[in-house]
Amino acid sequence: MDGGSLVRLCGELRNFLVESVARTGGHLASNLGAVELTVALHRVYDTERDRLVFDVGHQCYVHKALTGRRELFGSLRQLGGLAGFPKPEESVHDAFVAGHASNSVSVALGMARARTLRGETYSVAALIGDGALTGGLAYEGLNDAGASGEPMVVILNDNGMSIDPNVGGVAAHLSRLRLRPGYYRFKKGYRAALEHIPGGQALYRFNHRLKTGLKKAIYPCSMFEDMGFTYLGPVDGHNVEQLCTTLAWAKSMDCPVLLHVHTVKGKGYTHAESQPERSHGVSPFDPAVGPGLERKVDFSYILGHELVELAGKDRRLCAVTAAMAEGTGLQEFASAWPKRFFDVGIAEGHAVAMAAGMAKQGMVPVFAVYSSFLQRGFDMLLHDVALQGLHVVLAVDRAGLVGADGPTHHGCQDVGYLTQIPGMTVLCPACFSELKEMLRWAVGTDGPVAVRYPRGGEGRRYPEWTGESARLLRQGADVTLVSYGTMTDELLTAADLLAEQGVGAEVVKLHRIAPLDVEPVAESVRRTGRLLVLEDCNENGSIGQQLASALVQAGAAPRKMVLKNLKNAFAPQGSVAQLRKLLGLDAGSVAEAVQEML
């Protein structure tokens, strides 16, 4: 395929991306920016055998289209359909699961070392964005990979978000020179020649130090070379022919190579290119109009709006995000209180530790973070926050099932890990008014507090929360139904279904799941003798398990008990309603389980 054909292919792929994502929704701007780079990667690497490790993975759509899955894009991110992230069980071309950031270099180095130990010959490459390079794990991987000597290529896809572009004519000239194949042939031959003459090695070391010193003075890209990488770039990430040539040379080198590629997020589609952050993850849209830019009123929006008001009353209050200001609803806060807003990049562990330092010195930090991303700050929650009982507020967004992003993004683990932290209070609002009330309480109390809430909008609205640990919402004599958060909506619907069948279901809503107050549940169970606990989290460490143990100790063990949860499995992708039905967590499934219990 000649250069003109490659350019036409990239144009076709870009049109395909816009039309396809417009129908299904998905990640748009990141994929548009990586079209030429992905095409070049597939020209140089055989991904069926070579290992291409994506970082984050949301930019893998072109990769999937080029590896036999183009016809599946109508089912993108839908139940039973094409995953929105790399998924090895879906295709041999997907080397590794990717959904979170900053791990690609570490994974790729592991693969390269396995290749060497097994005496195999495939190539290994990691594709990491400059956003993911804000995560500390990326530097741990780079530090080890550069020193390892393992042949591998790290492609830094730099869209200008985090790394300053090189400036000046000398830097541009050096960049062009370093990308010429003759440069590396000369460099390799020069070193080999000097090694075979008296004093040659000393001369090479002197020249190398002189060159390095000069380069550091005029060319600000020595960090990767100091780590042990051969640095190539920067390269125009939308010049597919140059990318193919450079990638081929990088692949042929018998050492760790870092290829620096400049791209434009949203490239080629005006609506995405002009507002790449707003076109990152999109719902279905009209391609002629572009993705909708209006902010929906959801739990994230309510959180951000309420924080703005609270910050006006308390000068100690600060908001922290890990590169997710838009997703967590903090953009209004960033605008209203810029000096008290901190975006630390994709560095959740750092965010938690920094919040601990702020709290220790008298501030009230609120860290708004997706549940599945908070997992990476668990050590800091224990060591830096809880051990000293510091007043850090966690606004845990996307708790529970989240839908189309699938297993890498479902917030189904935080119940287990947050409730085991000593001194941690965990609150679970089920509607917007409860979120506001619980956030006010969390900001005004002491010690670590997590307020966990789901993605999207509210369902039912509940009475004002006045600080109680639980509330009896409905009386019944036959069975006790217990849940928390918006899952309580399913219980109330199930109670209505059961009432039509002559079954009286008592519904207890937990407002606080840590520390767990067993007495409101025990009072109900003593009356009904039967218990069903509904949760969209895994069973190990679930509130159902904790209640079962606590009820036995309280002398109120039910005669029959059913725990409805995800058991020991990762939930697939699909809409939340579909997943609840599939996993037996919807109202109809609850009613059926109660009938079986009776």
Secondary structure, 3 states (H helix, E strand, C coil): CCHHHHHHHHHHHHHHHHHHHHHHCEECHHHHCCHHHHHHHHHHCCCCCCEEEECCCCCCHHHHHHHHHHHHHHHCCCCCCCCCCCCCCCCCCCCCCCCCCCCHHHHHHHHHHHHHHCCCCCCEEEEEECCHHHCHHHHHHHHHHHHHCCCEEEEEEECCCCCCCCCCHHHHHHHHHHCCHHHHHHHHHHHHHHCCCCCHHHHHHHHHHHHHHHHHHHCCCHHHHHHCCEEEEEEECCCHHHHHHHHHHHHHCCCEEEEEEECCCCCCCHHHHHCCCCCCEECCCCCCCCCCCCCCCCHHHHHHHHHHHHHHHCCCEEEEECCCCCCCCCHHHHHHCHHHEEECCCCHHHHHHHHHHHHHCCCEEEEEEEHHHHHHHHHHHHHHHHHHCCCCEEEEECCECCCCCHHHCCECCHHHHHCCCCCCEEECCCCHHHHHHHHHHHHHCCCCEEEECCCCCCCCCCCCCCCCCEEEEECCCCEEEEEECCHHHHHHHHHHHHHHCCCCEEEEEECEEECCCCHHHHHHHHHHCEEEEECCCCCCCCHHHHHHHHHHHCCCCCCEEEEECCCCCCCCCCCHHHHHHHCCCCHHHHHHHHHHHC
